[in-house]
Amino acid sequence: MIGSLAPAVTAYAEATGALKRSLAETRGLWDDAARHAFDRQHADPIGDAASRAEAELRRLAEELVSAASLLASSA
């Protein structure tokens, strides 16, 4: 089960990157007050939350691997 977490974290990171790239491309085509309001209300908070979640998933994956290693060495 622990081994399957790393690919999930990688997939999440790739999806987050794709979202951020798509938003960046769109921003170049749409530069008015409505877009800036959309960024403040929606895009920026989602991007920030996605980055924090990715970092937390990476930390969790590392902790799980470490815990499994400790359990295996004590058995």
RODO-2510 file (C-alpha; in nm, 4 decimals, decimal comma):
residues 75
     n   res          X          Y          Z
     1     m     0,0000     0,0000     0,0000
     2     i     0,2769     0,2464     0,0843
     3     g     0,4474     0,1908    -0,2471
     4     s     0,1333     0,3030    -0,4262
     5     l     0,1360     0,6465    -0,2619
     6     a     0,4385     0,7794    -0,4547
     7     p     0,2730     0,7474    -0,7977
     8     a    -0,0388     0,9177    -0,6606
     9     v     0,1684     1,2078    -0,5306
    10     t     0,3439     1,2367    -0,8664
    11     a     0,0116     1,2298    -1,0526
    12     y    -0,1256     1,4992    -0,8215
    13     a     0,1829     1,7148    -0,8789
    14     e     0,1498     1,6741    -1,2556
    15     a    -0,2194     1,7669    -1,2435
    16     t    -0,1429     2,0710    -1,0297
    17     g     0,1261     2,1775    -1,2755
    18     a    -0,1113     2,1333    -1,5705
    19     l    -0,3734     2,3459    -1,3954
    20     k    -0,1232     2,6229    -1,3249
    21     r     0,0039     2,6157    -1,6850
    22     s    -0,3510     2,6351    -1,8195
    23     l    -0,4312     2,9296    -1,5948
    24     a    -0,1115     3,1054    -1,7030
    25     e    -0,1994     3,0575    -2,0705
    26     t    -0,5494     3,1904    -2,0129
    27     r    -0,4239     3,4938    -1,8252
    28     g    -0,2346     3,6042    -2,1344
    29     l    -0,5581     3,6098    -2,3349
    30     w    -0,7823     3,7711    -2,0773
    31     d    -0,6435     4,0745    -1,8967
    32     d    -0,9161     4,2909    -1,7521
    33     a    -1,0770     4,3639    -1,4160
    34     a    -1,3000     4,0558    -1,4375
    35     r    -0,9994     3,8267    -1,4831
    36     h    -0,8164     3,9857    -1,1935
    37     a    -1,1244     3,9410    -0,9749
    38     f    -1,1513     3,5772    -1,0882
    39     d    -0,7860     3,5217    -1,0005
    40     r    -0,8277     3,6721    -0,6530
    41     q    -1,1512     3,4888    -0,5778
    42     h    -1,0893     3,1532    -0,7424
    43     a    -0,7692     3,0775    -0,9327
    44     d    -0,5148     3,2031    -0,6797
    45     p    -0,6754     3,0318    -0,3769
    46     i    -0,7103     2,7049    -0,5697
    47     g    -0,3482     2,7195    -0,6865
    48     d    -0,2254     2,7978    -0,3359
    49     a    -0,4325     2,5172    -0,1838
    50     a    -0,3093     2,2725    -0,4481
    51     s     0,0530     2,3608    -0,3739
    52     r     0,0010     2,3193     0,0010
    53     a    -0,1772     1,9870    -0,0527
    54     e     0,1051     1,8623    -0,2737
    55     a     0,3645     1,9492    -0,0107
    56     e     0,1564     1,7809     0,2587
    57     l     0,1097     1,4679     0,0464
    58     r     0,4862     1,4483    -0,0067
    59     r     0,5484     1,4816     0,3680
    60     l     0,2861     1,2183     0,4416
    61     a     0,4376     0,9781     0,1886
    62     e     0,7812     1,0239     0,3474
    63     e     0,6429     0,9664     0,6968
    64     l     0,4622     0,6510     0,5871
    65     v     0,7767     0,5098     0,4272
    66     s     0,9733     0,5927     0,7424
    67     a     0,7107     0,4336     0,9680
    68     a     0,6977     0,1195     0,7529
    69     s     1,0746     0,0950     0,7652
    70     l     1,0755     0,1237     1,1437
    71     l     0,8053    -0,1406     1,1727
    72     a     0,9890    -0,3760     0,9392
    73     s     1,3160    -0,3369     1,1283
    74     s     1,1519    -0,3999     1,4658
    75     a     0,9687    -0,7136     1,3521
***
